[in-house]
Amino acid sequence: MLRWIVGMLASRPPCTCAQQAPCMVQLEIDTASARTLRCVVMRSGADAVRFLRIGACGRGGKVTALLCVDADAAHRVQQAIARFLPDCECRRAA
């Protein structure tokens, strides 16, 4: 029995599902758009979103958001943000 299990494991092809590296994006939006940003990110990114942190900004009436999303979904999420929040400033975080 053990020999059969070892043979099955040895003949199995290697796993091709490599985990995607996360992509960090820093966003700056007006305070009134924070709820819209959260909805757009969660609808367009779904399971690819690792976290979205929204915090106060030093400039009045603005909030900064730090978005971490899987690399394969980053472009799709950024396009959705640009479509629904055209005044949003976004740049890749280090």
C-alpha positions in Angstrom: 0.0 0.0 0.0 2.8 2.5 0.9 4.6 1.7 -2.3 1.4 2.5 -4.3 1.0 5.9 -2.5 4.6 6.8 -3.1 4.3 5.8 -6.8 1.1 7.9 -7.2 2.9 10.9 -5.6 5.9 10.5 -7.8 3.9 10.3 -11.0 1.8 13.4 -10.2 2.7 16.5 -12.2 4.1 19.4 -10.2 1.7 22.0 -9.1 1.6 24.9 -11.6 -0.5 27.2 -9.4 2.1 29.8 -8.2 0.9 32.2 -5.7 0.8 35.7 -7.1 2.8 38.4 -5.5 0.7 41.2 -4.1 0.5 44.6 -5.6 0.4 47.7 -3.4 -1.4 50.8 -4.6 -1.6 54.1 -2.7 -4.7 56.2 -3.4 -5.8 59.7 -2.4 -9.5 60.7 -2.7 -11.8 63.2 -1.2 -13.6 62.1 2.0 -17.0 61.9 0.4 -15.8 59.2 -2.0 -14.4 56.8 0.6 -17.5 54.6 0.6 -17.6 54.5 -3.2 -14.0 53.5 -3.3 -14.6 50.6 -0.9 -17.6 49.3 -2.9 -15.7 49.6 -6.3 -12.6 47.8 -4.9 -14.6 44.9 -3.4 -16.8 44.5 -6.5 -14.0 44.6 -9.0 -11.4 42.8 -7.0 -13.5 40.3 -5.0 -11.2 37.5 -3.7 -8.0 39.2 -5.1 -8.2 42.0 -2.5 -5.9 41.3 0.4 -6.7 44.5 2.3 -7.9 48.1 1.9 -6.8 50.5 4.6 -8.4 54.0 4.5 -7.0 56.7 6.8 -7.0 60.4 7.3 -4.7 62.6 5.2 -2.8 65.7 6.3 -4.7 67.7 3.6 -8.2 68.8 4.6 -11.1 66.9 2.9 -8.9 64.1 1.6 -8.2 60.5 2.8 -5.5 58.1 1.8 -6.0 54.5 1.1 -3.6 51.7 0.8 -4.8 48.8 -1.3 -3.1 45.4 -1.5 -4.4 43.2 -4.3 -3.1 40.2 -6.2 -1.0 41.2 -9.2 -3.2 39.5 -11.7 -6.2 41.6 -10.7 -4.4 44.9 -10.1 -5.1 46.3 -13.6 -8.8 45.4 -13.5 -9.2 47.0 -10.1 -7.3 50.2 -11.1 -9.5 50.5 -14.3 -12.6 50.2 -12.2 -11.4 52.9 -9.8 -10.5 55.2 -12.6 -13.9 54.8 -14.2 -16.0 55.4 -11.0 -13.6 57.9 -9.3 -11.9 59.9 -12.0 -10.5 62.4 -9.5 -8.7 59.7 -7.6 -4.8 60.0 -7.5 -3.2 56.6 -7.5 0.4 55.4 -7.5 2.1 52.1 -6.8 3.5 51.8 -3.3 6.9 50.3 -2.7 
